[in-house]
């Protein structure tokens, strides 16, 4: 028997999912706040600012802070596009199912192949960077062995928490959110108000970083100040089937992640610059790790220890969120029979309702990469750079696919809609993304071929191996998952056809 027709905003989560071709097999225990916390701890302004603060100051000086504003604005455009897509397709896996439904299986497979490797490498990088904080807190001498063991500990603890279920993931994500806000906004405001050593005009002073050239080139080189920071908001959509009212809440959570993350990063970056006792030494490269010194000089030894606890909590939450997002993408891949071992990857624990096998992969592969870093520590920075460009490319494959559908007549049918501005914002998001990828892809100028070209070489290996597997194994032919149906699904949702039941 059929019920009266309803539009997409009236559909239940189960009815919406049924139109998309799936049954509701997860526990929807994640609220808007928890979903925002997941994206925010993945984006992690504390991790982003701390990791590259000294590097970007040596390249572009204090004006590097403006890249946080520029990249934040550009990525907000991308988040708007993602919001419309996830509002129509609130399903697990994020970028993979979005590109499949917007374009096709082969296109989606390649986008997800790049994205999953970028995510896995990011898990390794965040755990590696966090090992230094843990070593400092517990008085452990940081070397290749201790760093490797602490990295494994981060991965294992996050895996155990993820195994316990979505409620535990959400709870720890909220704790991580609080730690991030204390560590970046709280400390940043304290430094700005009580420990300022510089005037605000310093953010318009290059301090000689242009050398014999123009400052424009130096400023472009400092783009990593923002580019390394503003991703992770897409993780809000990776767990869509575990969120209550995902079509409405996830777009809002993504936008909140960008806005709150950007403000937090600005407070932190500005606070460290203005409170630096010897800013010139940082800009010249004499002080390669200045933040501990700034914190000890301003917070004291006890305050510094408290900050380390906060920082470790933030790093652990970031690893946890990354593992969760990567596992849902792997699960989505497996559910659609697009990877070897797809049945194993697509299994969901009947007790905790999480994809445990996919979680194991999302922890084991980063551990193997960490072992490679243990053998050669110089690889950490290049693999981090590869992760950034890989994620930006995957993002723009979604943006391009959405624009292609718009040209064909697609009008997004989810509760979140940009209306008549959708086309303009989509074009602007694509233009921004291409610009960002170009900035990331420009080879270095050190004169060392391996160092200057390692990011592009790594990207080339991932793309070539992915294409070879796609052409030889043809995983797209093994799947009957719906693809390229954005216009058709939009029409179904508008007609309320999901409301029919037997």
GIHU-V150273 format. One record per backbone hydrogen bond with DSSP energy under -0.5 kcal/mol. NH is the residue of the N-H (numbers start at 1). CO is the residue of the C=O. If there is no record, write none. Layout:
BEGIN
NH & CO
NH & CO
END
This chain:
BEGIN
3 & 499
10 & 7
11 & 7
11 & 8
16 & 12
17 & 13
18 & 14
19 & 15
20 & 16
21 & 18
22 & 17
25 & 23
28 & 26
29 & 27
29 & 242
30 & 242
31 & 29
35 & 31
36 & 32
37 & 33
38 & 34
39 & 35
40 & 36
41 & 37
42 & 38
43 & 39
44 & 40
48 & 44
49 & 45
50 & 46
51 & 47
52 & 48
53 & 49
56 & 52
57 & 53
58 & 54
59 & 55
60 & 56
61 & 56
61 & 57
62 & 205
64 & 61
65 & 62
66 & 63
67 & 64
68 & 65
69 & 65
70 & 66
71 & 67
72 & 68
73 & 69
74 & 70
75 & 71
76 & 72
77 & 73
78 & 74
79 & 75
80 & 76
81 & 77
82 & 78
83 & 79
84 & 80
85 & 81
86 & 82
87 & 83
88 & 84
88 & 85
89 & 85
91 & 89
93 & 238
94 & 91
94 & 237
96 & 93
98 & 94
99 & 95
100 & 96
101 & 97
102 & 98
103 & 99
104 & 99
108 & 104
109 & 105
110 & 106
111 & 107
112 & 108
113 & 109
114 & 110
115 & 111
116 & 112
117 & 113
118 & 114
119 & 115
120 & 116
121 & 117
122 & 118
123 & 119
124 & 120
125 & 121
126 & 122
127 & 123
128 & 124
129 & 125
130 & 126
131 & 127
131 & 128
132 & 128
132 & 129
133 & 129
134 & 130
135 & 131
136 & 132
137 & 133
138 & 134
139 & 136
140 & 135
143 & 141
147 & 143
148 & 144
149 & 145
150 & 146
151 & 147
152 & 148
153 & 149
154 & 150
155 & 151
156 & 152
157 & 153
158 & 154
159 & 155
160 & 156
161 & 157
162 & 158
163 & 159
164 & 160
164 & 161
165 & 162
166 & 352
169 & 165
170 & 166
171 & 167
172 & 168
173 & 169
174 & 170
175 & 171
176 & 172
177 & 173
178 & 174
179 & 175
180 & 176
181 & 177
182 & 178
183 & 179
184 & 180
185 & 180
185 & 181
186 & 181
187 & 182
188 & 184
189 & 185
190 & 186
191 & 187
192 & 188
193 & 189
194 & 190
195 & 190
195 & 191
197 & 274
198 & 274
202 & 199
203 & 200
204 & 201
205 & 202
206 & 204
209 & 206
211 & 208
213 & 210
217 & 214
218 & 214
219 & 215
220 & 216
221 & 217
222 & 218
222 & 219
223 & 220
224 & 221
225 & 222
226 & 223
227 & 223
228 & 224
229 & 226
230 & 226
231 & 229
235 & 232
236 & 233
237 & 234
238 & 234
239 & 235
240 & 237
242 & 239
243 & 240
244 & 30
246 & 243
248 & 245
249 & 245
250 & 246
252 & 248
253 & 249
254 & 250
255 & 251
256 & 252
257 & 253
258 & 254
259 & 255
260 & 256
261 & 257
262 & 258
263 & 259
264 & 260
265 & 261
266 & 262
267 & 263
268 & 264
269 & 265
270 & 266
271 & 267
272 & 268
273 & 269
274 & 270
275 & 271
276 & 272
276 & 273
279 & 276
281 & 278
282 & 278
283 & 279
284 & 280
285 & 281
285 & 282
286 & 281
287 & 281
288 & 286
293 & 289
294 & 290
295 & 291
296 & 292
297 & 293
298 & 294
299 & 295
300 & 295
300 & 296
303 & 299
304 & 300
305 & 301
306 & 302
307 & 303
308 & 304
309 & 305
310 & 306
311 & 307
312 & 308
313 & 309
314 & 310
315 & 311
316 & 312
317 & 313
318 & 314
319 & 315
320 & 316
321 & 317
322 & 318
323 & 319
324 & 320
325 & 321
326 & 322
327 & 323
328 & 324
329 & 325
330 & 326
331 & 327
332 & 328
333 & 329
334 & 330
335 & 331
336 & 332
337 & 334
338 & 333
342 & 339
345 & 341
346 & 342
347 & 344
349 & 354
353 & 349
356 & 354
359 & 355
360 & 356
361 & 357
362 & 358
363 & 359
363 & 360
364 & 360
365 & 361
367 & 363
368 & 364
369 & 365
370 & 366
371 & 367
372 & 368
373 & 369
374 & 370
375 & 371
376 & 372
379 & 376
380 & 377
382 & 378
383 & 379
384 & 380
385 & 381
386 & 382
387 & 383
388 & 384
389 & 385
390 & 386
391 & 387
392 & 388
393 & 389
394 & 390
395 & 391
396 & 392
397 & 393
398 & 394
398 & 395
399 & 395
400 & 396
401 & 397
402 & 398
403 & 399
404 & 400
405 & 401
406 & 402
407 & 403
408 & 404
409 & 406
410 & 405
417 & 415
421 & 418
422 & 419
425 & 421
426 & 422
427 & 423
428 & 424
429 & 425
430 & 426
431 & 427
432 & 428
433 & 429
434 & 430
435 & 431
436 & 432
437 & 433
438 & 434
439 & 435
440 & 436
441 & 437
442 & 438
444 & 452
449 & 447
452 & 448
453 & 449
454 & 450
457 & 453
458 & 454
459 & 455
460 & 456
461 & 457
462 & 458
463 & 459
464 & 460
465 & 461
466 & 462
467 & 463
468 & 464
469 & 465
470 & 466
471 & 467
472 & 468
473 & 469
474 & 469
474 & 470
477 & 474
478 & 474
478 & 475
484 & 100
486 & 101
489 & 485
490 & 486
491 & 487
492 & 488
493 & 489
494 & 490
495 & 491
496 & 492
497 & 492
499 & 496
500 & 497
501 & 1
END
